[in-house]
Amino acid sequence: MSSEHVVTHYSRGDILARIAAALRDDGADPEHPTIETLAPYDQFHGRGIEATAEAAGLMPARPGDHVLDIGSGIGGPARYVARRFGCRVTGIDLTPEFCSVATELTRRVGLGERVDFECGNALAMPFADARFDGAYSMNVSMNIADKRAFYREIRRVLKPGAWLVLSEVAKGGGGELAYPAPWATSAQTSFLVTPEETREGLLDAGFEVVELASSLEQALDFGMRSRAAVARGEKPPHRAVMLMQGEAAKAAMANTARGLAQGAIVPIEVMARKVVAV
């Protein structure tokens, strides 16, 4: 998928206004939101804040560290990580609207001094070599064809021995995924690889893979709980895809649910470290 297609797929031009309306409907103040009130809307990946918290559990971040969020969206994970660890977080995203909304929401929750965002390409990041103590990326590489170039660029900006956490959707062995999906309208703009190909790509780029595990069971359980909530007349716990993509999200979410159930896709969590050259 070209950078122009990525921006067009994700940006609709009125995200901040839609978030404000959703918060008001929830009984929250859109001018003074909290990380908790934003969580159903600003975590644009499978299982939302639950997945963010689990990914953060793999991060050995410390107060004072400078952490990179690659594909930071509207900033939900960056704000969560900064508050949880007391660290500084810089996010980078290809979509200008995402970056501007992320910056404004971060100001509103009072984290503007510790969390910042830059608009840029993950394959050519505007950062110096060995700048960051750690990095993470959540549901981003599905839009990147050249995974090895992606991993090499991440390695470049990490300090020696720094950590990397990936939360991704991988290709499973249960047939082909139907499209649209939340990240692509067709198979021609989706670049899924298997968990083993993910491992191989990281090793080839100069990482040690410490842990690589499926979170399929958690995803299926989350889907069951979400459907039960809707059946009771409640709002689902994760509403970001609907907020971002409107009515088009219904088919994308249904295809994702079927893909998970049939094994066409599998969510994975990866913890790796930059190998120090001998």
Contacts in CASP RR format, 6 or more apart in sequence:
PFRMAT RR
TARGET T0000
AUTHOR 0000-0000-0000
METHOD contacts of the structure
MODEL  1
MSSEHVVTHYSRGDILARIAAALRDDGADPEHPTIETLAPYDQFHGRGIE
ATAEAAGLMPARPGDHVLDIGSGIGGPARYVARRFGCRVTGIDLTPEFCS
VATELTRRVGLGERVDFECGNALAMPFADARFDGAYSMNVSMNIADKRAF
YREIRRVLKPGAWLVLSEVAKGGGGELAYPAPWATSAQTSFLVTPEETRE
GLLDAGFEVVELASSLEQALDFGMRSRAAVARGEKPPHRAVMLMQGEAAK
AAMANTARGLAQGAIVPIEVMARKVVAV
1 9 0 8 1.000
1 143 0 8 1.000
1 145 0 8 1.000
1 184 0 8 1.000
1 189 0 8 1.000
1 190 0 8 1.000
1 191 0 8 1.000
3 94 0 8 1.000
3 121 0 8 1.000
5 189 0 8 1.000
6 94 0 8 1.000
6 95 0 8 1.000
6 143 0 8 1.000
7 94 0 8 1.000
7 95 0 8 1.000
7 96 0 8 1.000
9 183 0 8 1.000
9 184 0 8 1.000
9 185 0 8 1.000
9 189 0 8 1.000
10 95 0 8 1.000
10 97 0 8 1.000
10 98 0 8 1.000
10 244 0 8 1.000
11 95 0 8 1.000
11 96 0 8 1.000
11 97 0 8 1.000
11 98 0 8 1.000
12 97 0 8 1.000
12 244 0 8 1.000
12 245 0 8 1.000
13 97 0 8 1.000
15 74 0 8 1.000
15 97 0 8 1.000
15 98 0 8 1.000
15 101 0 8 1.000
15 243 0 8 1.000
15 244 0 8 1.000
16 101 0 8 1.000
16 104 0 8 1.000
16 105 0 8 1.000
18 243 0 8 1.000
19 30 0 8 1.000
19 38 0 8 1.000
19 41 0 8 1.000
19 42 0 8 1.000
19 74 0 8 1.000
19 101 0 8 1.000
19 105 0 8 1.000
19 243 0 8 1.000
20 30 0 8 1.000
21 30 0 8 1.000
22 40 0 8 1.000
22 41 0 8 1.000
22 239 0 8 1.000
22 243 0 8 1.000
23 29 0 8 1.000
23 30 0 8 1.000
23 33 0 8 1.000
23 37 0 8 1.000
23 38 0 8 1.000
23 41 0 8 1.000
24 30 0 8 1.000
26 37 0 8 1.000
26 40 0 8 1.000
26 235 0 8 1.000
28 34 0 8 1.000
28 37 0 8 1.000
31 108 0 8 1.000
32 108 0 8 1.000
33 105 0 8 1.000
33 108 0 8 1.000
33 109 0 8 1.000
34 109 0 8 1.000
35 76 0 8 1.000
35 79 0 8 1.000
35 80 0 8 1.000
35 83 0 8 1.000
35 109 0 8 1.000
38 76 0 8 1.000
38 79 0 8 1.000
38 105 0 8 1.000
38 109 0 8 1.000
39 48 0 8 1.000
39 49 0 8 1.000
39 76 0 8 1.000
40 49 0 8 1.000
40 235 0 8 1.000
40 236 0 8 1.000
40 237 0 8 1.000
40 238 0 8 1.000
40 239 0 8 1.000
40 240 0 8 1.000
41 239 0 8 1.000
41 240 0 8 1.000
41 243 0 8 1.000
42 74 0 8 1.000
42 75 0 8 1.000
42 76 0 8 1.000
42 79 0 8 1.000
42 105 0 8 1.000
42 240 0 8 1.000
43 49 0 8 1.000
43 51 0 8 1.000
43 52 0 8 1.000
43 76 0 8 1.000
43 77 0 8 1.000
43 80 0 8 1.000
43 238 0 8 1.000
43 240 0 8 1.000
44 73 0 8 1.000
44 74 0 8 1.000
44 139 0 8 1.000
44 240 0 8 1.000
44 241 0 8 1.000
44 244 0 8 1.000
45 51 0 8 1.000
45 52 0 8 1.000
45 138 0 8 1.000
45 139 0 8 1.000
45 167 0 8 1.000
45 240 0 8 1.000
46 139 0 8 1.000
46 182 0 8 1.000
46 219 0 8 1.000
46 222 0 8 1.000
46 238 0 8 1.000
46 267 0 8 1.000
47 215 0 8 1.000
47 218 0 8 1.000
47 219 0 8 1.000
47 222 0 8 1.000
47 238 0 8 1.000
47 267 0 8 1.000
48 237 0 8 1.000
48 238 0 8 1.000
48 240 0 8 1.000
49 80 0 8 1.000
49 237 0 8 1.000
49 238 0 8 1.000
50 218 0 8 1.000
50 222 0 8 1.000
50 237 0 8 1.000
51 138 0 8 1.000
51 167 0 8 1.000
51 215 0 8 1.000
51 218 0 8 1.000
51 267 0 8 1.000
52 76 0 8 1.000
52 77 0 8 1.000
52 80 0 8 1.000
52 81 0 8 1.000
52 138 0 8 1.000
53 80 0 8 1.000
54 167 0 8 1.000
54 215 0 8 1.000
54 218 0 8 1.000
54 269 0 8 1.000
55 77 0 8 1.000
55 136 0 8 1.000
55 138 0 8 1.000
55 165 0 8 1.000
55 167 0 8 1.000
55 269 0 8 1.000
56 80 0 8 1.000
56 81 0 8 1.000
56 84 0 8 1.000
56 85 0 8 1.000
58 165 0 8 1.000
58 211 0 8 1.000
58 269 0 8 1.000
58 271 0 8 1.000
59 67 0 8 1.000
59 81 0 8 1.000
59 85 0 8 1.000
59 134 0 8 1.000
59 136 0 8 1.000
59 163 0 8 1.000
59 165 0 8 1.000
60 163 0 8 1.000
61 67 0 8 1.000
61 81 0 8 1.000
61 84 0 8 1.000
61 85 0 8 1.000
61 86 0 8 1.000
61 87 0 8 1.000
61 133 0 8 1.000
61 134 0 8 1.000
62 85 0 8 1.000
62 87 0 8 1.000
62 133 0 8 1.000
63 85 0 8 1.000
63 86 0 8 1.000
63 87 0 8 1.000
64 86 0 8 1.000
64 87 0 8 1.000
64 88 0 8 1.000
65 85 0 8 1.000
65 87 0 8 1.000
65 88 0 8 1.000
65 133 0 8 1.000
65 134 0 8 1.000
66 87 0 8 1.000
66 88 0 8 1.000
66 89 0 8 1.000
66 90 0 8 1.000
66 131 0 8 1.000
66 132 0 8 1.000
66 133 0 8 1.000
66 134 0 8 1.000
67 81 0 8 1.000
67 82 0 8 1.000
67 85 0 8 1.000
67 87 0 8 1.000
67 88 0 8 1.000
67 89 0 8 1.000
67 90 0 8 1.000
67 132 0 8 1.000
67 133 0 8 1.000
67 134 0 8 1.000
67 135 0 8 1.000
67 136 0 8 1.000
68 89 0 8 1.000
68 90 0 8 1.000
68 91 0 8 1.000
68 92 0 8 1.000
68 127 0 8 1.000
68 131 0 8 1.000
68 132 0 8 1.000
68 134 0 8 1.000
68 135 0 8 1.000
68 136 0 8 1.000
68 154 0 8 1.000
68 157 0 8 1.000
68 158 0 8 1.000
69 75 0 8 1.000
69 77 0 8 1.000
69 78 0 8 1.000
69 81 0 8 1.000
69 89 0 8 1.000
69 90 0 8 1.000
69 91 0 8 1.000
69 92 0 8 1.000
69 135 0 8 1.000
69 136 0 8 1.000
69 137 0 8 1.000
70 91 0 8 1.000
70 92 0 8 1.000
70 122 0 8 1.000
70 125 0 8 1.000
70 135 0 8 1.000
70 136 0 8 1.000
70 137 0 8 1.000
70 140 0 8 1.000
70 154 0 8 1.000
71 91 0 8 1.000
71 92 0 8 1.000
71 93 0 8 1.000
71 94 0 8 1.000
71 122 0 8 1.000
71 137 0 8 1.000
71 138 0 8 1.000
71 140 0 8 1.000
72 78 0 8 1.000
72 91 0 8 1.000
72 92 0 8 1.000
72 93 0 8 1.000
72 98 0 8 1.000
72 99 0 8 1.000
72 102 0 8 1.000
72 117 0 8 1.000
73 93 0 8 1.000
73 95 0 8 1.000
73 98 0 8 1.000
73 99 0 8 1.000
73 102 0 8 1.000
74 98 0 8 1.000
74 101 0 8 1.000
74 102 0 8 1.000
74 105 0 8 1.000
75 91 0 8 1.000
75 98 0 8 1.000
75 102 0 8 1.000
75 105 0 8 1.000
75 106 0 8 1.000
75 115 0 8 1.000
75 117 0 8 1.000
76 102 0 8 1.000
76 105 0 8 1.000
77 136 0 8 1.000
77 138 0 8 1.000
78 89 0 8 1.000
78 91 0 8 1.000
78 102 0 8 1.000
78 106 0 8 1.000
78 115 0 8 1.000
78 117 0 8 1.000
79 89 0 8 1.000
79 105 0 8 1.000
79 106 0 8 1.000
79 109 0 8 1.000
79 111 0 8 1.000
79 115 0 8 1.000
81 87 0 8 1.000
81 89 0 8 1.000
81 136 0 8 1.000
82 88 0 8 1.000
82 89 0 8 1.000
82 111 0 8 1.000
82 114 0 8 1.000
82 115 0 8 1.000
83 111 0 8 1.000
86 114 0 8 1.000
87 114 0 8 1.000
87 133 0 8 1.000
88 114 0 8 1.000
88 115 0 8 1.000
89 114 0 8 1.000
89 115 0 8 1.000
89 116 0 8 1.000
90 115 0 8 1.000
90 116 0 8 1.000
90 117 0 8 1.000
90 118 0 8 1.000
90 127 0 8 1.000
90 132 0 8 1.000
91 102 0 8 1.000
91 115 0 8 1.000
91 116 0 8 1.000
91 117 0 8 1.000
91 118 0 8 1.000
92 117 0 8 1.000
92 118 0 8 1.000
92 119 0 8 1.000
92 120 0 8 1.000
92 122 0 8 1.000
92 125 0 8 1.000
92 126 0 8 1.000
92 127 0 8 1.000
93 99 0 8 1.000
93 102 0 8 1.000
93 117 0 8 1.000
93 119 0 8 1.000
93 120 0 8 1.000
94 119 0 8 1.000
94 120 0 8 1.000
94 121 0 8 1.000
94 122 0 8 1.000
95 119 0 8 1.000
96 119 0 8 1.000
99 117 0 8 1.000
99 118 0 8 1.000
99 119 0 8 1.000
102 117 0 8 1.000
103 112 0 8 1.000
103 116 0 8 1.000
103 117 0 8 1.000
106 112 0 8 1.000
106 115 0 8 1.000
106 116 0 8 1.000
106 117 0 8 1.000
118 126 0 8 1.000
120 126 0 8 1.000
122 137 0 8 1.000
122 140 0 8 1.000
122 144 0 8 1.000
122 150 0 8 1.000
122 153 0 8 1.000
122 154 0 8 1.000
123 144 0 8 1.000
123 146 0 8 1.000
123 149 0 8 1.000
123 150 0 8 1.000
123 153 0 8 1.000
124 153 0 8 1.000
125 153 0 8 1.000
125 156 0 8 1.000
125 157 0 8 1.000
127 157 0 8 1.000
128 157 0 8 1.000
129 156 0 8 1.000
129 157 0 8 1.000
130 156 0 8 1.000
130 157 0 8 1.000
130 158 0 8 1.000
130 159 0 8 1.000
130 160 0 8 1.000
131 157 0 8 1.000
131 158 0 8 1.000
131 159 0 8 1.000
132 157 0 8 1.000
132 158 0 8 1.000
132 159 0 8 1.000
132 162 0 8 1.000
133 158 0 8 1.000
133 159 0 8 1.000
133 162 0 8 1.000
133 163 0 8 1.000
134 158 0 8 1.000
134 159 0 8 1.000
134 162 0 8 1.000
134 163 0 8 1.000
134 164 0 8 1.000
135 154 0 8 1.000
135 157 0 8 1.000
135 158 0 8 1.000
135 162 0 8 1.000
135 163 0 8 1.000
135 164 0 8 1.000
135 165 0 8 1.000
136 164 0 8 1.000
136 165 0 8 1.000
136 166 0 8 1.000
136 167 0 8 1.000
137 154 0 8 1.000
137 164 0 8 1.000
137 165 0 8 1.000
137 166 0 8 1.000
137 167 0 8 1.000
137 168 0 8 1.000
138 166 0 8 1.000
138 167 0 8 1.000
138 168 0 8 1.000
139 167 0 8 1.000
139 168 0 8 1.000
139 169 0 8 1.000
139 183 0 8 1.000
140 168 0 8 1.000
141 147 0 8 1.000
141 150 0 8 1.000
141 166 0 8 1.000
141 168 0 8 1.000
141 191 0 8 1.000
141 193 0 8 1.000
142 168 0 8 1.000
142 169 0 8 1.000
142 181 0 8 1.000
142 183 0 8 1.000
142 184 0 8 1.000
142 190 0 8 1.000
142 191 0 8 1.000
142 192 0 8 1.000
143 183 0 8 1.000
143 184 0 8 1.000
143 189 0 8 1.000
143 190 0 8 1.000
143 191 0 8 1.000
144 150 0 8 1.000
144 191 0 8 1.000
145 191 0 8 1.000
147 191 0 8 1.000
147 193 0 8 1.000
147 197 0 8 1.000
147 198 0 8 1.000
147 201 0 8 1.000
148 201 0 8 1.000
148 204 0 8 1.000
148 205 0 8 1.000
151 201 0 8 1.000
151 202 0 8 1.000
151 204 0 8 1.000
151 205 0 8 1.000
151 206 0 8 1.000
151 207 0 8 1.000
152 205 0 8 1.000
152 206 0 8 1.000
154 164 0 8 1.000
154 205 0 8 1.000
155 205 0 8 1.000
155 206 0 8 1.000
155 207 0 8 1.000
155 274 0 8 1.000
158 164 0 8 1.000
158 274 0 8 1.000
159 274 0 8 1.000
160 274 0 8 1.000
160 276 0 8 1.000
160 277 0 8 1.000
161 273 0 8 1.000
161 274 0 8 1.000
161 275 0 8 1.000
161 276 0 8 1.000
162 273 0 8 1.000
162 274 0 8 1.000
163 271 0 8 1.000
163 272 0 8 1.000
163 273 0 8 1.000
163 274 0 8 1.000
164 202 0 8 1.000
164 207 0 8 1.000
164 270 0 8 1.000
164 271 0 8 1.000
164 272 0 8 1.000
164 273 0 8 1.000
164 274 0 8 1.000
165 269 0 8 1.000
165 270 0 8 1.000
165 271 0 8 1.000
165 272 0 8 1.000
166 198 0 8 1.000
166 268 0 8 1.000
166 269 0 8 1.000
166 270 0 8 1.000
166 272 0 8 1.000
167 215 0 8 1.000
167 267 0 8 1.000
167 268 0 8 1.000
167 269 0 8 1.000
167 270 0 8 1.000
168 198 0 8 1.000
168 267 0 8 1.000
168 268 0 8 1.000
168 270 0 8 1.000
169 183 0 8 1.000
169 192 0 8 1.000
169 265 0 8 1.000
169 266 0 8 1.000
169 267 0 8 1.000
169 268 0 8 1.000
170 192 0 8 1.000
170 193 0 8 1.000
170 194 0 8 1.000
170 195 0 8 1.000
170 198 0 8 1.000
170 265 0 8 1.000
170 266 0 8 1.000
170 267 0 8 1.000
170 268 0 8 1.000
171 192 0 8 1.000
171 193 0 8 1.000
171 194 0 8 1.000
171 197 0 8 1.000
171 264 0 8 1.000
171 265 0 8 1.000
171 266 0 8 1.000
172 194 0 8 1.000
172 195 0 8 1.000
172 263 0 8 1.000
172 264 0 8 1.000
172 265 0 8 1.000
172 266 0 8 1.000
173 194 0 8 1.000
173 263 0 8 1.000
173 264 0 8 1.000
174 262 0 8 1.000
174 263 0 8 1.000
174 264 0 8 1.000
175 262 0 8 1.000
175 263 0 8 1.000
175 264 0 8 1.000
176 187 0 8 1.000
176 264 0 8 1.000
177 187 0 8 1.000
177 190 0 8 1.000
177 192 0 8 1.000
177 255 0 8 1.000
177 256 0 8 1.000
177 259 0 8 1.000
177 264 0 8 1.000
177 265 0 8 1.000
178 255 0 8 1.000
178 258 0 8 1.000
178 259 0 8 1.000
178 264 0 8 1.000
179 185 0 8 1.000
179 186 0 8 1.000
179 187 0 8 1.000
179 190 0 8 1.000
179 255 0 8 1.000
180 186 0 8 1.000
180 248 0 8 1.000
180 251 0 8 1.000
180 252 0 8 1.000
180 255 0 8 1.000
181 190 0 8 1.000
181 252 0 8 1.000
181 255 0 8 1.000
181 256 0 8 1.000
182 241 0 8 1.000
182 245 0 8 1.000
182 249 0 8 1.000
182 252 0 8 1.000
182 253 0 8 1.000
182 256 0 8 1.000
183 190 0 8 1.000
184 190 0 8 1.000
192 265 0 8 1.000
195 212 0 8 1.000
195 214 0 8 1.000
195 266 0 8 1.000
195 268 0 8 1.000
198 212 0 8 1.000
198 268 0 8 1.000
198 270 0 8 1.000
199 209 0 8 1.000
199 212 0 8 1.000
199 270 0 8 1.000
202 209 0 8 1.000
202 270 0 8 1.000
202 272 0 8 1.000
203 209 0 8 1.000
206 274 0 8 1.000
206 275 0 8 1.000
207 272 0 8 1.000
207 273 0 8 1.000
207 274 0 8 1.000
207 275 0 8 1.000
208 272 0 8 1.000
208 273 0 8 1.000
208 274 0 8 1.000
208 275 0 8 1.000
209 270 0 8 1.000
209 271 0 8 1.000
209 272 0 8 1.000
210 271 0 8 1.000
210 272 0 8 1.000
210 273 0 8 1.000
211 269 0 8 1.000
211 270 0 8 1.000
211 271 0 8 1.000
212 268 0 8 1.000
212 269 0 8 1.000
212 270 0 8 1.000
212 271 0 8 1.000
213 268 0 8 1.000
213 269 0 8 1.000
214 266 0 8 1.000
214 267 0 8 1.000
214 268 0 8 1.000
215 267 0 8 1.000
215 268 0 8 1.000
215 269 0 8 1.000
216 260 0 8 1.000
216 263 0 8 1.000
216 266 0 8 1.000
216 267 0 8 1.000
218 267 0 8 1.000
219 260 0 8 1.000
219 267 0 8 1.000
220 260 0 8 1.000
220 261 0 8 1.000
222 237 0 8 1.000
222 238 0 8 1.000
223 257 0 8 1.000
225 237 0 8 1.000
226 236 0 8 1.000
226 237 0 8 1.000
226 238 0 8 1.000
229 235 0 8 1.000
229 236 0 8 1.000
229 237 0 8 1.000
230 236 0 8 1.000
241 249 0 8 1.000
241 252 0 8 1.000
241 253 0 8 1.000
242 249 0 8 1.000
242 250 0 8 1.000
242 253 0 8 1.000
245 252 0 8 1.000
256 265 0 8 1.000
258 264 0 8 1.000
259 265 0 8 1.000
260 266 0 8 1.000
260 267 0 8 1.000
END
